[in-house]
């Protein structure tokens, strides 16, 4: 019996990715977006705010929790494995869900964003350069990039931890359900004297 239940990991990762899309669409409905809704518009890093960063962290954590919990509940029960090893394997399933969903999300985002990124590489011609304004703009862009990176890093760490914990909880719940079922099943089969 394999230590990793890949079908449960894939189910959890797909669920986490789908929930991310749902939550991002909901956040966009409330105006939390980097891209303009108008055709031909490109993402604008200057529209990044702390509120948007916090929303992105929340999306990552909630999605990872759902995917991890699902993976913990879906995998089959291992026979003759110590409870500590079962807990470790459940949390490992959550971490694998997080890793797979993150890699798939990055690949999908890169595929979708590649056409929009082409405008960043296009050379721009400036008639007159105001050095002070250019330095201020560069400093602002660097600060926004650092802030966005901080939120991304915090979100990734929290979502990895959350997915592992949620998978452990899902596994505990699965084991409790199995035990309750078999206890009830044995009670029904025992004749009443």
Helices and strands as residue ranges (DSSP letters): H 6-29, G 45-47, H 50-74, H 83-121, H 131-189
